[in-house]
Amino acid sequence: MERKHINLSPFQCRELEEIITPLVSQYQTEYILCFGCLNDTKSAASCFIEEIKQSNTHYFLLMVTTEPTRIEHEVQDYVNNHFEQAAITIIAHGLETVTNAVSQGNRFFNVVCREGMQLYTASGLRLNLGYPNLNPATTLATAEKHFYHRYQMALGFMEAPGDCFEKAYYDNTVFMLHQAVEQACITMIGVFMAYRSDKHNLTRLLNLCLCFSGEPAAIFPRKTGEDQRLFQLLLKSYSEARYRDEYNVSSQDADILCTQVRALITLTEELCIDQINDLRTAVSHIPKQN
């Protein structure tokens, strides 16, 4: 359960400057903080080739804006289109929203603002909000409440695809699978990060889950062309199954996606129960006052 403050290398800071500079020139930004960095380095060597090293980095950023209007989707699209050096998942909220959340004891914003690495400040000053002490018992209660509500939503959406599949409504099947994945990701994000996500884009939800586990994203591998096609079928179902006549799902594709989503639902329960048990252990270790 021990958390660590985020520290980036000088190279990583310089790498992020290449996207932060245009971001703050385009959007009214007060602060940018990094609350996570995944660095996957692979190497290969043999008698017939020179040593090859590949490094894939994924940054997780909180952008605190001047205006309260949510611009998260626009900012994420901008980052995706203008930064190829590494993957970035970015969350954007207004300063007033962040300040109020911290003062009310919101675990996500308290942890990120206190322990994240500040990469940009418009004023030149550190974001210092007088962070309240987080009560482990409150953290546990909030995680449990979120889990039992959202996970039931995911289970409910998972019931419908079975009926649709049996009746050969394959487009409907995949649309309901999309809803199940969305709720499963929201469940995990809430339990692990105490962040209330309102995203519908499954790629962004799965990417945010990477901040605490690589297992959810691994269920949808997206490595081969066939993997990508299947995931795109699931991804596009949110809008195209309802509004585009050209959207069409075969029984085989629906069956494969059903199997993947069932695996995600099972994994969601396992990960969240383990996390809640860890939170419960933290509560049990609090010294009792006489």
Secondary structure as UniProt FT lines:
FT   HELIX           10..26
FT   STRAND          29..46
FT   TURN            47..48
FT   STRAND          49..65
FT   HELIX           72..82
FT   STRAND          87..94
FT   HELIX           95..103
FT   TURN            104..105
FT   HELIX           107..115
FT   STRAND          117..121
FT   HELIX           136..166
FT   TURN            167..168
FT   HELIX           170..193
FT   HELIX           202..209
FT   TURN            210..212
FT   HELIX           215..218
FT   HELIX           225..243
FT   TURN            245..246
FT   HELIX           251..284
//
